[in-house]
Amino acid sequence: MTDATQALIEQITSARAEQRQLRIVGGNSKAFIGRATTEGEPLEVGRHSGIVSYQPVELVLTARAGTPLAEIEAALAEQGQMLAFEPPHFGGGATIGGTLACNQSGPARPWSGSVRDMVLGLRLINGRGEHLRFGGQVIKNVAGYDVSRLQAGALGTLGVITEVSLKVMPTPAVTLTLVQEMPADQAIAQMNRYSGLPKPLNGAFWHDGKLYLRLAGAESAVNGTAQQWGGERLNDADTLWQQLNNHQLDFFNADRPLWRFSVNSTAPHWQSEQNWLLDWGGSQRWLSGEGDPAVLAEQANAAGGQVSLFRGGDRQGEVSPALAPPLQKLHQRLKDAMDPDGIFNKGRLYGWM
């Protein structure tokens, strides 16, 4: 365990006084997310690590931002518990702070919640060098400005996360995966129908003509549902879901741009099935290959959502969905309030921020 709070504050205070840019670095496993920018001296948060407190009975864990996910998951596993949002690692150095800053959640997200949903509170150093606390360390927090959840997806532009308190959950007693062959449109209908039923579904994705359904919970509920739904029971399914979560499937390995669509789960599949993977019950859709950003944005809008360039491609321009003027103004006001001199991760989220 290493508490580097004071060293981080001193570097931030010095950078602000000298008007120098800072580039926040944790485990560096998600450096590909956001716009390509190398501006600023590194602010090493990975050195600030360690589990501060863990209360298995209360289902609450607090860790410093640089704590590796592997360390947290190992501690939880000893108590039969887990991070229900299944954070992807994308590499051995993944940290809890980076996971929150990049707003990364795994296959169970529609049924178990996102990392944003599990945050109870956090500590953060703002652009003035002030170490602030938001939220708390209990599941029932007081009402107020929920700055903690604003950090989800902010890519470090609003401050340096130093500590995160999370709700954790018991590990399911039984997990089972079913596989059924079907086209994309049929899979979308099936995933949505199953998601509306009181069944232990906590993972559903389609790729290459096959629908994969993961059931998790009590043994009687899982086995009963599997008998009702049918399909082939997949052996060694944990490996499949881990590969999906960490983008290790062959689909993600191609040296091509990867586009992420966040859309209405019931939206029809609007292109050929080739080069597509549909996850989160149909609400998260991945396209591997070249594409016209304007055309893809129109398609995403028609499907009730938006699209971003997740990895690869031209990362000098904007890779996040465009914001309407009022939302852009709100984002800028938040940035000005949290980081008035604009020293954190300049241009990482948007070129104008």
C-alpha positions as CSV (number, residue, x, y, z in Angstrom):
1,M,0.0,0.0,0.0
2,T,1.3,3.4,-1.0
3,D,-0.3,6.8,-0.2
4,A,1.0,9.3,-2.7
5,T,-1.6,11.9,-2.1
6,Q,0.8,14.7,-1.0
7,A,3.1,14.1,-3.8
8,L,0.2,14.3,-6.3
9,I,-1.1,17.5,-4.7
10,E,2.4,19.1,-4.9
11,Q,2.9,18.2,-8.6
12,I,-0.6,19.6,-9.4
13,T,-0.1,22.8,-7.4
14,S,3.3,23.3,-9.1
15,A,1.9,22.7,-12.6
16,R,-0.9,25.1,-12.0
17,A,1.4,27.8,-10.8
18,E,3.6,27.4,-13.8
19,Q,0.7,26.8,-16.3
20,R,2.0,23.4,-17.3
21,Q,-0.2,20.6,-18.6
22,L,-0.6,17.3,-16.8
23,R,-1.3,13.9,-18.4
24,I,-2.8,11.5,-15.9
25,V,-1.4,8.0,-16.1
26,G,-2.5,5.0,-14.1
27,G,-1.8,1.4,-15.3
28,N,-1.8,2.6,-18.9
29,S,-4.1,-0.3,-20.0
30,K,-6.7,2.1,-21.5
31,A,-4.4,4.7,-23.1
32,F,-6.1,3.9,-26.5
33,I,-9.4,5.3,-25.3
34,G,-10.2,8.9,-26.2
35,R,-8.4,11.3,-28.5
36,A,-4.7,10.8,-29.2
37,T,-2.8,13.4,-27.2
38,T,0.6,13.3,-25.6
39,E,0.4,16.9,-24.3
40,G,1.5,17.4,-20.7
41,E,4.0,15.8,-18.2
42,P,2.9,12.5,-16.8
43,L,1.1,12.5,-13.4
44,E,1.7,9.0,-12.2
45,V,-1.4,7.8,-10.2
46,G,-0.4,4.2,-10.4
47,R,1.9,4.7,-7.5
48,H,-1.0,5.7,-5.3
49,S,-2.5,2.2,-4.5
50,G,-3.8,-0.2,-1.9
51,I,-7.2,-1.3,-0.5
52,V,-8.0,1.2,2.2
53,S,-11.0,-0.7,3.7
54,Y,-13.1,-3.7,2.9
55,Q,-16.3,-4.6,4.8
56,P,-17.6,-7.9,3.3
57,V,-20.7,-7.8,5.5
58,E,-21.6,-4.3,4.4
59,L,-20.7,-5.1,0.7
60,V,-18.4,-2.1,0.5
61,L,-14.8,-1.7,-0.6
62,T,-12.7,1.4,-0.7
63,A,-9.4,1.5,-2.6
64,R,-6.9,4.1,-3.9
65,A,-7.2,4.9,-7.5
66,G,-4.0,3.2,-8.6
67,T,-5.0,-0.2,-7.0
68,P,-4.8,-2.9,-9.7
69,L,-8.1,-4.5,-10.5
70,A,-6.5,-7.9,-10.1
71,E,-5.7,-7.1,-6.5
72,I,-9.2,-6.0,-5.7
73,E,-10.8,-9.0,-7.5
74,A,-8.5,-11.4,-5.6
75,A,-9.5,-9.8,-2.2
76,L,-13.2,-10.1,-3.1
77,A,-12.9,-13.7,-4.3
78,E,-11.6,-14.7,-0.9
79,Q,-14.9,-13.6,0.5
80,G,-17.0,-15.1,-2.3
81,Q,-17.7,-11.6,-3.7
82,M,-17.1,-9.7,-6.9
83,L,-17.4,-6.5,-8.8
84,A,-20.8,-7.0,-10.4
85,F,-20.1,-4.7,-13.3
86,E,-17.3,-7.0,-14.5
87,P,-14.6,-4.4,-15.4
88,P,-12.5,-5.2,-18.5
89,H,-8.8,-5.2,-17.9
90,F,-7.4,-4.6,-21.4
91,G,-4.0,-5.4,-19.9
92,G,-2.3,-6.5,-16.7
93,G,-2.0,-2.9,-15.3
94,A,-5.7,-2.1,-15.2
95,T,-6.6,0.0,-12.1
96,I,-9.9,0.9,-10.4
97,G,-9.4,4.6,-11.0
98,G,-8.8,4.2,-14.7
99,T,-11.9,1.9,-14.9
100,L,-14.1,4.6,-13.5
101,A,-12.5,7.4,-15.5
102,C,-13.0,5.5,-18.7
103,N,-16.5,4.3,-17.6
104,Q,-15.8,0.6,-18.5
105,S,-18.2,-2.2,-17.6
106,G,-18.5,-5.7,-18.8
107,P,-21.2,-8.1,-20.3
108,A,-23.4,-8.0,-17.2
109,R,-23.9,-4.3,-17.3
110,P,-27.6,-4.2,-18.4
111,W,-28.6,-6.6,-15.6
112,S,-26.1,-5.9,-12.8
113,G,-25.3,-2.2,-13.3
114,S,-22.3,-0.2,-14.5
115,V,-19.3,1.0,-12.7
116,R,-21.1,4.3,-12.4
117,D,-24.0,2.7,-10.6
118,M,-21.7,1.0,-8.1
119,V,-19.8,4.1,-7.0
120,L,-20.7,5.2,-3.5
121,G,-18.2,8.0,-3.2
122,L,-14.7,9.1,-4.0
123,R,-11.9,11.5,-3.2
124,L,-10.5,13.8,-5.9
125,I,-7.9,16.4,-6.4
126,N,-9.2,19.3,-8.4
127,G,-7.3,21.8,-10.6
128,R,-6.7,24.0,-7.6
129,G,-4.8,21.3,-5.8
130,E,-7.7,20.8,-3.3
131,H,-8.3,17.2,-2.1
132,L,-12.1,16.9,-2.0
133,R,-14.5,14.1,-0.8
134,F,-17.8,13.4,-2.6
135,G,-20.4,10.8,-1.6
136,G,-19.6,8.3,1.2
137,Q,-18.8,4.8,2.1
138,V,-22.3,3.4,2.7
139,I,-24.9,2.2,0.3
140,K,-27.4,4.9,1.5
141,N,-25.8,8.2,0.8
142,V,-27.1,11.6,1.6
143,A,-28.7,13.6,-1.2
144,G,-26.7,16.3,-3.0
145,Y,-24.6,17.0,-6.0
146,D,-23.5,13.6,-7.3
147,V,-20.0,14.6,-8.4
148,S,-18.8,11.0,-7.9
149,R,-20.6,9.7,-10.8
150,L,-19.6,12.6,-13.0
151,Q,-16.2,11.1,-13.1
152,A,-17.5,8.1,-15.0
153,G,-16.3,8.6,-18.6
154,A,-14.7,12.0,-17.9
155,L,-11.2,10.6,-18.8
156,G,-9.5,12.6,-16.1
157,T,-10.6,15.9,-17.4
158,L,-12.4,17.0,-14.2
159,G,-9.7,16.1,-11.7
160,V,-7.5,13.3,-10.4
161,I,-9.4,10.5,-8.7
162,T,-7.4,9.4,-5.6
163,E,-9.9,7.0,-3.9
164,V,-13.0,5.1,-4.8
165,S,-15.7,3.5,-2.6
166,L,-17.7,0.8,-4.4
167,K,-20.6,-1.5,-3.7
168,V,-19.7,-5.1,-4.2
169,M,-21.9,-8.2,-4.7
170,P,-21.8,-11.9,-3.8
171,T,-20.5,-14.3,-6.5
172,P,-23.4,-16.3,-8.1
173,A,-23.7,-19.9,-6.9
174,V,-24.0,-21.3,-10.5
175,T,-23.2,-19.9,-13.9
176,L,-24.2,-21.5,-17.2
177,T,-24.0,-20.5,-20.9
178,L,-26.4,-21.5,-23.7
179,V,-25.6,-21.2,-27.4
180,Q,-28.3,-21.0,-30.1
181,E,-27.8,-20.5,-33.9
182,M,-29.8,-17.6,-35.4
183,P,-29.5,-14.5,-37.5
184,A,-28.9,-11.1,-35.9
185,D,-32.5,-9.8,-36.1
186,Q,-33.9,-12.9,-34.5
187,A,-31.2,-12.7,-31.8
188,I,-32.1,-9.1,-31.0
189,A,-35.8,-10.1,-30.6
190,Q,-34.8,-13.1,-28.4
191,M,-32.5,-11.1,-26.2
192,N,-35.1,-8.4,-25.6
193,R,-37.8,-11.0,-24.9
194,Y,-35.6,-12.9,-22.4
195,S,-34.4,-9.7,-20.7
196,G,-38.0,-8.9,-19.8
197,L,-38.6,-12.1,-18.0
198,P,-37.9,-12.8,-14.3
199,K,-35.0,-15.1,-15.1
200,P,-31.3,-15.2,-14.0
201,L,-30.0,-13.7,-17.3
202,N,-26.8,-11.7,-16.8
203,G,-25.1,-11.8,-20.2
204,A,-26.4,-11.9,-23.8
205,F,-24.4,-11.3,-27.0
206,W,-24.5,-12.3,-30.7
207,H,-21.7,-12.9,-33.2
208,D,-21.1,-14.9,-36.3
209,G,-24.6,-16.4,-36.4
210,K,-24.7,-17.5,-32.8
211,L,-26.5,-16.2,-29.7
212,Y,-24.8,-16.7,-26.4
213,L,-26.9,-16.4,-23.2
214,R,-25.3,-16.5,-19.7
215,L,-27.4,-17.5,-16.7
216,A,-26.1,-16.9,-13.2
217,G,-27.7,-17.3,-9.8
218,A,-29.2,-20.1,-7.7
219,E,-28.7,-23.6,-9.1
220,S,-32.5,-24.3,-9.3
221,A,-33.2,-21.1,-11.2
222,V,-30.3,-21.5,-13.6
223,N,-31.0,-25.1,-14.5
224,G,-34.8,-24.5,-14.7
225,T,-34.3,-21.6,-17.1
226,A,-31.8,-23.6,-19.2
227,Q,-34.3,-26.4,-19.6
228,Q,-37.0,-23.9,-20.7
229,W,-34.9,-22.0,-23.2
230,G,-33.0,-24.8,-24.7
231,G,-29.8,-24.6,-26.7
232,E,-26.4,-26.1,-26.4
233,R,-24.6,-25.8,-23.0
234,L,-21.2,-24.4,-23.6
235,N,-18.2,-25.9,-21.8
236,D,-15.4,-23.6,-20.5
237,A,-17.8,-20.6,-20.9
238,D,-15.9,-18.4,-18.4
239,T,-13.0,-18.2,-20.9
240,L,-15.4,-17.0,-23.7
241,W,-16.9,-14.2,-21.5
242,Q,-13.5,-13.1,-20.3
243,Q,-12.3,-12.9,-24.0
244,L,-15.4,-10.9,-24.9
245,N,-14.9,-8.6,-22.0
246,N,-11.2,-7.9,-22.6
247,H,-11.6,-7.7,-26.4
248,Q,-9.5,-10.9,-27.0
249,L,-11.9,-12.6,-29.4
250,D,-10.7,-12.8,-33.0
251,F,-13.4,-10.2,-33.9
252,F,-11.5,-7.5,-31.9
253,N,-8.0,-8.6,-33.1
254,A,-8.3,-7.3,-36.6
255,D,-6.1,-4.3,-37.4
256,R,-9.1,-2.1,-38.2
257,P,-11.0,0.7,-36.5
258,L,-13.5,-0.4,-33.9
259,W,-16.7,1.5,-33.6
260,R,-19.0,1.3,-30.5
261,F,-22.7,1.9,-31.0
262,S,-24.9,2.6,-27.9
263,V,-28.4,2.3,-29.2
264,N,-32.0,1.2,-28.4
265,S,-31.7,-2.6,-27.7
266,T,-34.8,-3.3,-29.9
267,A,-33.4,-1.4,-32.9
268,P,-33.3,-3.6,-36.0
269,H,-29.9,-4.5,-37.3
270,W,-29.3,-2.0,-40.2
271,Q,-26.3,-3.5,-42.0
272,S,-25.1,-6.9,-43.1
273,E,-24.1,-9.2,-40.3
274,Q,-20.5,-9.3,-41.3
275,N,-18.0,-7.5,-39.0
276,W,-20.6,-7.0,-36.3
277,L,-20.9,-8.1,-32.6
278,L,-24.0,-7.3,-30.6
279,D,-23.6,-7.2,-26.8
280,W,-25.6,-6.0,-23.8
281,G,-28.8,-7.6,-25.1
282,G,-28.6,-5.5,-28.3
283,S,-27.9,-2.1,-26.8
284,Q,-24.1,-2.1,-27.3
285,R,-23.1,-3.0,-30.9
286,W,-19.5,-3.2,-32.2
287,L,-18.5,-2.7,-35.8
288,S,-15.0,-3.6,-36.9
289,G,-13.9,-1.8,-40.1
290,E,-13.7,1.4,-41.9
291,G,-16.7,3.8,-41.9
292,D,-17.8,7.3,-42.6
293,P,-18.3,9.0,-39.2
294,A,-21.2,11.1,-40.5
295,V,-23.0,8.1,-42.0
296,L,-22.4,6.0,-38.9
297,A,-23.7,8.8,-36.7
298,E,-26.9,9.0,-38.8
299,Q,-27.4,5.3,-38.4
300,A,-26.8,5.4,-34.7
301,N,-29.3,8.3,-34.3
302,A,-31.9,6.4,-36.3
303,A,-31.4,3.5,-33.9
304,G,-32.0,5.8,-30.9
305,G,-28.4,6.2,-29.8
306,Q,-24.9,7.4,-30.7
307,V,-21.6,6.0,-32.0
308,S,-18.0,6.6,-31.0
309,L,-14.6,5.5,-32.4
310,F,-13.5,3.2,-29.6
311,R,-10.1,2.1,-30.9
312,G,-7.9,2.6,-34.0
313,G,-8.7,4.9,-36.9
314,D,-8.0,8.7,-36.9
315,R,-7.7,9.7,-33.3
316,Q,-6.5,13.3,-34.0
317,G,-10.1,14.4,-34.6
318,E,-13.2,13.9,-32.4
319,V,-13.8,10.3,-31.4
320,S,-16.7,10.8,-28.9
321,P,-20.2,11.5,-30.0
322,A,-20.9,15.2,-30.8
323,L,-22.7,17.2,-28.2
324,A,-25.6,19.6,-28.7
325,P,-24.6,23.2,-28.0
326,P,-26.4,23.3,-24.5
327,L,-24.6,20.0,-23.5
328,Q,-21.3,21.3,-24.7
329,K,-21.7,24.5,-22.7
330,L,-22.6,22.4,-19.6
331,H,-19.5,20.2,-20.1
332,Q,-17.3,23.3,-20.4
333,R,-18.8,24.9,-17.2
334,L,-18.1,21.7,-15.3
335,K,-14.5,21.7,-16.6
336,D,-14.1,25.4,-15.6
337,A,-15.4,24.7,-12.1
338,M,-13.3,21.6,-11.5
339,D,-10.2,22.5,-13.4
340,P,-10.2,26.3,-14.0
341,D,-6.8,26.5,-15.6
342,G,-7.3,23.5,-17.8
343,I,-4.2,21.6,-16.7
344,F,-5.7,18.0,-16.7
345,N,-5.7,15.8,-19.8
346,K,-6.2,18.6,-22.3
347,G,-8.0,17.4,-25.5
348,R,-8.3,13.8,-24.3
349,L,-12.2,13.7,-24.2
350,Y,-12.9,16.5,-26.8
351,G,-10.6,18.8,-28.7
352,W,-12.3,21.9,-27.2
353,M,-12.0,20.7,-23.6
